[in-house]
């Protein structure tokens, strides 16, 4: 009985931190309930922070808070929200010396993104120098 209770109370709790290597700024986007379904098997919709973080993201923290876990428990895991914090970066990463930068416009179609990516790859192969692809 105790082992079952312990397993039930600790199942599904997690804390994940992704660091991009950029210096963090004071701007933090906090989403207390990001919707996932079926114990997280159906993932959350992407979170677009380009407007709040024009220079990129420094840290992304994803966890299941007590309230998220309670909501998942009440719904038997059908609705399993997550708490997400996104810390913006203070600036863009340094471009390697000699690198050529390729930019994919915001709202570009899949074909346009593929064209720019192919150009970047061809440039890297031809010159043997690094290329940077920005979205």
N, C-alpha and C positions, 0 to 999 in steps of 0.2 A: 504494500500500500504506500509506504513512504517513498519507495523508489519510483513508483508511478507518479506520485505527486511531484517529486523532484524533476522527473523527466518532463512532465507537463509544464512546470513553471519555467524551465530553462530552455525548452525547445523553441527554436526560431529567433532567439535573441542574437543580435549581431551589431557590430560597429566596424565600419570600413572607412579608411582615410586614403584618398588618392592625392598625392602631391605632384604637381607638374614641374617643379623646379624653379618656378618664377617667384619673385618676392610678393608676399601678400599685401594687400591694401586694407584700408579700414572698411571697405564696402563688403557687406555680407548679405546674401540673399538667403532667407530662412523659410523653408517650406515644411510646416509641421506635419501635414498629412498629404503625402504623395501616393496616389492610388496605384496599388498592384492587386492582382487577383490570384486566387488559387495558390496560396502559400508562396507567392512571388513568381510562379511559373508564367503568368501573363505579366510582362514587365510594364513599368510606368511609361507614360508618354514622355518624349524628350523634353527637357526643360531648356528653353531658349533664353539665355542671359546676355546675348550680344548687346542689347541696349544698355543694360546695367554695367556690363563688364566690357567696354570697348577695347581694352588692351589685353583681354584674355582672362583665364581663370588660373588661380594659384593653388587652391585646395578645394576638394570636394569631400564632404563627410556625409556618409549615409549610415543610419542606424535605425533600430526599432526601439522607440521610446516606450515607457511603461504604458502610456495611453494608446500607442499604436498596437502594442501587444494585447492590450485589453480588447480593443476593437477586433483584432484578429481572433481572439479567444471567443468572444461573443458570437461571431459569425462562423465559427469553426474553421477559420482559415480561408473562407471564400473571399472575404475582403481583408487584405493584409497591407495596411498603409505603412509608409516609411517616413522617417524624418530626414530631410536633406538640407544641408547647409553648404552654400557655395561662396567661397571667398574669392573676390576678384584680385587680379594681379595689378601691380603698380605700373608695369610697363611691359612692352613686348620683349620676347627673348632676342638675344643678339643673333644676327645673321652671320654665319661663318664667312670668313674672309674669302672673297672671290666668288661667292655664291650669287646666282641669279634668282630673283624672286618672281614667282608666278602667282597671280591673284585670281581667285574664282569669285565673280561678282555675287553679291547676296541675291538670292532668288534665281540663280542660274538653273537651267534645266539639267537633267541627267546627262544629256548629250553634250551640253556646254561644259559641264564639270569634267566629263571624260576627255574632251578635246584639250582642255587646259592641262589636265594631269598627264596626258600623252605627250604634250609639248614639253613639259617639265622632265619627263623620263628621257625623251629623245635628247634634250639638251645635256642632261647629266651623262648620258652614254657617249655623246659626241665629244664633249669637252673634258670629261673625267673630273669635273669639278662639282661641288655640291649645288643642289637647287633647293629652293624653299617654296613650298606650295601653301598658300594662305587661302582660307575659306572665309 
